[in-house]
Amino acid sequence: MSTITLAKIYEKQGHLADALQIYEAHLQKNPDDPELKKAVIRLRKINTKALKYFMEMHTDAQFLKFERWLGKSWT
């Protein structure tokens, strides 16, 4: 069984797709849960923006900018 605790662990470990899948499944069962809504929105945003930034990186400066952005997104 996939729990919200497992989703949080996955998220902290960087397994965002796995975490998102669990959060979305729980959100379907509990559509009014504000924390689940926030988690789904947060991870969808990170997945979309992270891929865009990653694909556009060509220099060390861009990588460092991406790293800072990613750190801010998880806090």
KAMOBEL-V554848 format. One line per field, one symbol per residue. ss: DSSP state (H for helix, E for strand, L for the rest). burial: I if it has 16 or more other C-alpha atoms within 10 Angstrom, else O. Layout:
ss=???
burial=???
This chain:
ss=LLLHHHHHHHHHHLLHHHHHHHHHHHHHHLLLLHHHHHHHHHHHHHHHHHHHHHHHLLLHHHHHHHHHHHHHHLL
burial=OOOOOOIIOIIOOOOIOOIIOIIIOIIOOOOOOOOIIOIIOOIOOIOOOIOOIOOOOOOOOOOOOIOOOOOOOOO
